[in-house]
Amino acid sequence: MTKPESAGDEYDVVISGASLAGSAAAILLARRGVRVALLERRSDPEAYKVLCTHSITANAYPVLDELGLVPALEKAGAVRNEARWYTRWGWIEPKAAPNGPELPYAYNVRRSTLDPLIRSRAAETPGVDLFLRHHVTGLVQEAGRTVGVRASTAQGEREIRARLVVGADGKDSAVAKSAGMPARRYENARFGYLAHFRNLPLHGGIGQTWFLEPDMAYAFPNDDGVTVLAVLPDKKRLPAFREDLEGSFFEFVRALPEAPPIDSAERISKITGTVDYPLHTRKPTAPGVALIGDAALTGDPLWGVGCGWALQSAQWLAEAVAPAATGRGDLDKSLAAYARRHQRRLRVHQSMAVDFAKARAFNPVERLVFSAARDESVARHMHLFAQRLIGPLRFLNPVALAKASAVNIRHRGAAAPPADPSCTES
């Protein structure tokens, strides 16, 4: 529940950031018997993140299920995130195998719906105290480890102590900076803008993504009949967007293959975005500190993996540290286990994203697989990777590459074009 600032200042865990990752971690920890202080710098319990793909990949469905959010999301009108992707070889349209199970999914849902929902669930969870308008300004440290936070509130500075401090406060994490946990920064050669539309029909009523080498775009149907439309061009296009944002945005969308009819749609939001969104990676733990969500790893937004990884990292942390956070285990060993799992599951995904963020064309291996996705089994394989249910090593394993080669041999007339020196992986 939401607590007044006079509440007790001793907890098992204090979490900075009551958005997606922080609220999920608070719920999952509290259900395991952990007393949690959940701090949110904003005063409005309905606050939400604006710049987001507004989509949750299927890898996070089990977390949504554990949180008990699936029925609520369905009731709120969240859209199951089927998708099709355009490449120079045409459309890739994953479909379930005949007589097979449906393709795994999660949801497209606006953060204006999702964030208040999960934050209210956290506030209602026994063992969680939600403190709004609490901005972490520093850490309390003793004998080389973190034992709490200092927070700025409407009534002044406040100290809250805990065995573990969790940074769920985004890519510019104050917790990480105060703990001396530097970020490794990777440049992103694309920029991005998005807007929300009504009455924007999409083919099949499902999400669309355009791989235009190097430009990108996507259109995702969301709750309440709203479609999120985003463009992610090469920074070479930036001067035109700076000169005329609305004109450049609409012109870019109109030029997309099978473009959605943007001119007849109703835009219900500003065109918002960022011209510089680098990828960040941090070591996810320090003595007495853990990072989850974007605080630990900020991916390229074009892949739409941030929400899914925020939920997964919250679950991984809760599973690893809950007993130790209540004093029934070795916290340092538990944090080390969380760090190993986080790095093992996400490091190679991030390496691929860092390379693709150079705004390069497809490399030879990618051309082989994308051009072979006319085959239904290859398309399903790509769906599993896009939903982050398999990792890059399994996605590009020898069997998968042999299958792609066989498909292209059968379709020699439409096979991938020969390698171009300008398209090779750097």
ChimeraX attribute file (.defattr): number of C-alpha atoms within 10 A of each C-alpha:
attribute: neighborCount
match mode: 1-to-1
recipient: residues
	/A:1	16
	/A:2	16
	/A:3	15
	/A:4	11
	/A:5	16
	/A:6	7
	/A:7	9
	/A:8	12
	/A:9	14
	/A:10	16
	/A:11	22
	/A:12	23
	/A:13	30
	/A:14	29
	/A:15	31
	/A:16	29
	/A:17	26
	/A:18	31
	/A:19	27
	/A:20	26
	/A:21	31
	/A:22	31
	/A:23	31
	/A:24	26
	/A:25	30
	/A:26	32
	/A:27	28
	/A:28	23
	/A:29	27
	/A:30	22
	/A:31	17
	/A:32	16
	/A:33	15
	/A:34	25
	/A:35	23
	/A:36	27
	/A:37	28
	/A:38	31
	/A:39	25
	/A:40	26
	/A:41	18
	/A:42	16
	/A:43	13
	/A:44	11
	/A:45	20
	/A:46	14
	/A:47	17
	/A:48	19
	/A:49	13
	/A:50	13
	/A:51	15
	/A:52	18
	/A:53	24
	/A:54	25
	/A:55	26
	/A:56	25
	/A:57	25
	/A:58	25
	/A:59	23
	/A:60	24
	/A:61	20
	/A:62	15
	/A:63	21
	/A:64	22
	/A:65	11
	/A:66	13
	/A:67	19
	/A:68	13
	/A:69	17
	/A:70	18
	/A:71	11
	/A:72	13
	/A:73	20
	/A:74	14
	/A:75	10
	/A:76	15
	/A:77	17
	/A:78	24
	/A:79	24
	/A:80	23
	/A:81	22
	/A:82	23
	/A:83	22
	/A:84	20
	/A:85	19
	/A:86	21
	/A:87	17
	/A:88	14
	/A:89	16
	/A:90	14
	/A:91	18
	/A:92	25
	/A:93	19
	/A:94	23
	/A:95	17
	/A:96	14
	/A:97	12
	/A:98	7
	/A:99	6
	/A:100	8
	/A:101	8
	/A:102	10
	/A:103	14
	/A:104	18
	/A:105	20
	/A:106	22
	/A:107	25
	/A:108	26
	/A:109	29
	/A:110	26
	/A:111	21
	/A:112	14
	/A:113	19
	/A:114	22
	/A:115	22
	/A:116	20
	/A:117	20
	/A:118	24
	/A:119	26
	/A:120	17
	/A:121	19
	/A:122	28
	/A:123	22
	/A:124	15
	/A:125	17
	/A:126	15
	/A:127	21
	/A:128	27
	/A:129	25
	/A:130	28
	/A:131	26
	/A:132	22
	/A:133	19
	/A:134	24
	/A:135	23
	/A:136	26
	/A:137	14
	/A:138	18
	/A:139	24
	/A:140	17
	/A:141	15
	/A:142	9
	/A:143	6
	/A:144	8
	/A:145	16
	/A:146	21
	/A:147	22
	/A:148	28
	/A:149	25
	/A:150	17
	/A:151	20
	/A:152	16
	/A:153	17
	/A:154	12
	/A:155	8
	/A:156	8
	/A:157	13
	/A:158	18
	/A:159	15
	/A:160	19
	/A:161	22
	/A:162	24
	/A:163	21
	/A:164	27
	/A:165	29
	/A:166	29
	/A:167	30
	/A:168	32
	/A:169	29
	/A:170	23
	/A:171	21
	/A:172	14
	/A:173	21
	/A:174	21
	/A:175	27
	/A:176	29
	/A:177	14
	/A:178	16
	/A:179	21
	/A:180	10
	/A:181	19
	/A:182	13
	/A:183	20
	/A:184	12
	/A:185	13
	/A:186	19
	/A:187	15
	/A:188	22
	/A:189	20
	/A:190	27
	/A:191	23
	/A:192	23
	/A:193	20
	/A:194	24
	/A:195	20
	/A:196	23
	/A:197	21
	/A:198	18
	/A:199	14
	/A:200	22
	/A:201	18
	/A:202	17
	/A:203	11
	/A:204	10
	/A:205	13
	/A:206	17
	/A:207	23
	/A:208	24
	/A:209	22
	/A:210	22
	/A:211	16
	/A:212	16
	/A:213	15
	/A:214	18
	/A:215	19
	/A:216	21
	/A:217	23
	/A:218	23
	/A:219	27
	/A:220	25
	/A:221	32
	/A:222	25
	/A:223	20
	/A:224	14
	/A:225	14
	/A:226	20
	/A:227	27
	/A:228	25
	/A:229	25
	/A:230	25
	/A:231	24
	/A:232	27
	/A:233	23
	/A:234	20
	/A:235	19
	/A:236	10
	/A:237	14
	/A:238	16
	/A:239	11
	/A:240	13
	/A:241	17
	/A:242	11
	/A:243	10
	/A:244	10
	/A:245	16
	/A:246	13
	/A:247	11
	/A:248	17
	/A:249	21
	/A:250	13
	/A:251	12
	/A:252	17
	/A:253	21
	/A:254	15
	/A:255	10
	/A:256	14
	/A:257	14
	/A:258	11
	/A:259	15
	/A:260	19
	/A:261	13
	/A:262	18
	/A:263	11
	/A:264	11
	/A:265	15
	/A:266	13
	/A:267	18
	/A:268	12
	/A:269	11
	/A:270	11
	/A:271	15
	/A:272	14
	/A:273	18
	/A:274	12
	/A:275	17
	/A:276	13
	/A:277	18
	/A:278	20
	/A:279	22
	/A:280	22
	/A:281	19
	/A:282	19
	/A:283	19
	/A:284	25
	/A:285	22
	/A:286	19
	/A:287	18
	/A:288	22
	/A:289	26
	/A:290	25
	/A:291	32
	/A:292	28
	/A:293	27
	/A:294	25
	/A:295	27
	/A:296	30
	/A:297	28
	/A:298	25
	/A:299	28
	/A:300	22
	/A:301	19
	/A:302	21
	/A:303	16
	/A:304	18
	/A:305	25
	/A:306	25
	/A:307	20
	/A:308	24
	/A:309	26
	/A:310	27
	/A:311	26
	/A:312	25
	/A:313	30
	/A:314	26
	/A:315	25
	/A:316	19
	/A:317	24
	/A:318	24
	/A:319	17
	/A:320	20
	/A:321	27
	/A:322	24
	/A:323	18
	/A:324	19
	/A:325	26
	/A:326	19
	/A:327	12
	/A:328	10
	/A:329	13
	/A:330	12
	/A:331	21
	/A:332	16
	/A:333	13
	/A:334	19
	/A:335	23
	/A:336	18
	/A:337	16
	/A:338	24
	/A:339	23
	/A:340	13
	/A:341	16
	/A:342	21
	/A:343	17
	/A:344	11
	/A:345	17
	/A:346	17
	/A:347	15
	/A:348	14
	/A:349	19
	/A:350	20
	/A:351	13
	/A:352	11
	/A:353	19
	/A:354	20
	/A:355	15
	/A:356	20
	/A:357	22
	/A:358	16
	/A:359	19
	/A:360	18
	/A:361	19
	/A:362	22
	/A:363	17
	/A:364	17
	/A:365	14
	/A:366	15
	/A:367	21
	/A:368	23
	/A:369	25
	/A:370	23
	/A:371	25
	/A:372	28
	/A:373	23
	/A:374	21
	/A:375	17
	/A:376	16
	/A:377	18
	/A:378	23
	/A:379	22
	/A:380	20
	/A:381	20
	/A:382	22
	/A:383	26
	/A:384	21
	/A:385	19
	/A:386	20
	/A:387	23
	/A:388	22
	/A:389	15
	/A:390	17
	/A:391	18
	/A:392	16
	/A:393	10
	/A:394	12
	/A:395	21
	/A:396	18
	/A:397	11
	/A:398	11
	/A:399	11
	/A:400	17
	/A:401	18
	/A:402	14
	/A:403	17
	/A:404	24
	/A:405	18
	/A:406	13
	/A:407	20
	/A:408	21
	/A:409	14
	/A:410	11
	/A:411	14
	/A:412	10
	/A:413	9
	/A:414	13
	/A:415	17
	/A:416	21
	/A:417	12
	/A:418	9
	/A:419	14
	/A:420	11
	/A:421	9
	/A:422	11
	/A:423	14
	/A:424	13
	/A:425	14
	/A:426	9
